[in-house]
Amino acid sequence: MKHPVDVHVGKRIRHRRWLVGMTQQQLAEQVGIKFQQIQKYETGMNRVSASRLWDISEVLQVPVSFFFEGLNAANGAQDETSKDLLADKEALELVRSYYSMPENQRKRLFELARVLSDAA
């Protein structure tokens, strides 16, 4: 049976990998494992060891804590807000596109979004 924390960590790996535009094969090669192992991590079938999670965090350029964000400490379940965002492919595409922009354009887009949300 899959543990909710393993499933959550796997989803965070998959989403971060996707956001940076990396395939399972590319991540696996950089970590030094087979892509099937990445598949198992991403589905929560296999638990990620601490040292492997460290390696994955280095390749994906996030702190290890990133993979645990959005967990409810009481029972290991996802908070509702993070579950909704991680499940929304449109939101993930938006974030990916946002971070692929040059920084000055990102700042201007952010300010535009802030103004538009205040007007709504």
C-alpha positions as CSV (number, residue, x, y, z in Angstrom):
1,M,0.0,0.0,0.0
2,K,1.3,3.4,-0.9
3,H,2.0,5.8,1.9
4,P,0.5,9.3,1.4
5,V,3.9,11.0,2.0
6,D,5.6,8.9,-0.7
7,V,2.8,9.8,-3.1
8,H,3.1,13.5,-2.3
9,V,6.9,13.5,-2.6
10,G,6.5,11.7,-5.9
11,K,4.0,14.2,-7.2
12,R,6.3,17.0,-6.2
13,I,9.2,15.4,-8.1
14,R,7.1,14.9,-11.2
15,H,5.8,18.5,-11.1
16,R,9.2,20.1,-10.6
17,R,10.7,17.9,-13.3
18,W,8.0,18.9,-15.6
19,L,8.3,22.6,-14.7
20,V,12.0,22.6,-15.6
21,G,11.3,20.8,-18.9
22,M,13.2,17.6,-18.0
23,T,12.2,14.0,-19.0
24,Q,12.3,11.1,-16.6
25,Q,15.2,9.8,-18.7
26,Q,17.2,13.0,-18.3
27,L,16.5,13.1,-14.5
28,A,17.4,9.5,-14.1
29,E,20.7,9.9,-16.0
30,Q,21.7,12.9,-13.9
31,V,20.9,11.1,-10.7
32,G,22.6,7.8,-11.9
33,I,19.6,5.5,-12.0
34,K,17.2,4.0,-14.6
35,F,14.2,6.0,-15.7
36,Q,11.9,3.2,-14.4
37,Q,13.0,4.1,-10.9
38,I,12.0,7.7,-11.4
39,Q,8.6,6.4,-12.6
40,K,8.2,4.4,-9.4
41,Y,9.2,7.4,-7.3
42,E,6.7,9.7,-9.1
43,T,3.8,7.3,-8.5
44,G,4.7,6.7,-4.9
45,M,5.3,3.0,-5.6
46,N,8.8,3.2,-4.3
47,R,9.9,5.3,-1.4
48,V,12.8,7.8,-2.1
49,S,15.7,7.4,0.2
50,A,17.1,10.5,1.9
51,S,20.4,10.4,-0.2
52,R,18.5,9.9,-3.4
53,L,16.1,12.8,-2.6
54,W,19.1,14.9,-1.9
55,D,20.5,14.0,-5.4
56,I,17.1,14.7,-7.0
57,S,16.9,18.1,-5.2
58,E,20.3,19.1,-6.5
59,V,19.4,18.2,-10.1
60,L,16.0,19.9,-9.9
61,Q,17.6,22.9,-8.1
62,V,15.2,23.0,-5.1
63,P,15.8,22.4,-1.4
64,V,14.8,19.0,-0.1
65,S,12.1,20.7,1.9
66,F,10.4,21.5,-1.4
67,F,9.2,17.9,-1.8
68,F,7.3,18.1,1.5
69,E,5.6,21.4,1.1
70,G,1.9,21.2,1.2
71,L,1.7,18.2,3.5
72,N,-0.5,18.3,6.5
73,A,1.8,17.4,9.4
74,A,-0.9,15.6,11.4
75,N,-1.6,12.8,8.9
76,G,0.7,13.2,5.9
77,A,-2.2,14.2,3.6
78,Q,-2.0,17.1,1.1
79,D,-3.5,20.4,2.1
80,E,-6.4,21.2,-0.2
81,T,-4.8,24.3,-1.7
82,S,-1.6,22.5,-2.8
83,K,-3.6,19.5,-4.1
84,D,-5.7,21.7,-6.3
85,L,-2.7,23.6,-7.7
86,L,-0.6,20.5,-8.3
87,A,-3.6,18.8,-10.1
88,D,-4.2,21.8,-12.4
89,K,-2.2,21.3,-15.6
90,E,-3.1,24.8,-16.8
91,A,-1.7,26.3,-13.6
92,L,1.5,24.3,-14.0
93,E,1.8,25.4,-17.6
94,L,1.4,29.0,-16.5
95,V,4.1,28.7,-13.9
96,R,6.4,27.0,-16.3
97,S,5.9,29.7,-18.9
98,Y,6.3,32.4,-16.3
99,Y,9.7,31.1,-15.2
100,S,10.9,30.7,-18.8
101,M,10.6,34.5,-19.3
102,P,13.4,36.9,-18.6
103,E,13.3,38.4,-15.1
104,N,12.3,41.9,-16.2
105,Q,9.3,40.6,-18.2
106,R,8.3,38.4,-15.2
107,K,8.3,41.4,-12.9
108,R,6.1,43.4,-15.3
109,L,3.7,40.4,-15.8
110,F,3.5,39.9,-12.0
111,E,2.6,43.6,-11.5
112,L,0.0,43.4,-14.2
113,A,-1.5,40.3,-12.6
114,R,-1.5,42.0,-9.2
115,V,-3.3,45.1,-10.6
116,L,-5.9,42.9,-12.5
117,S,-6.6,40.8,-9.4
118,D,-7.1,44.0,-7.3
119,A,-9.6,45.3,-9.9
120,A,-11.7,42.0,-9.9
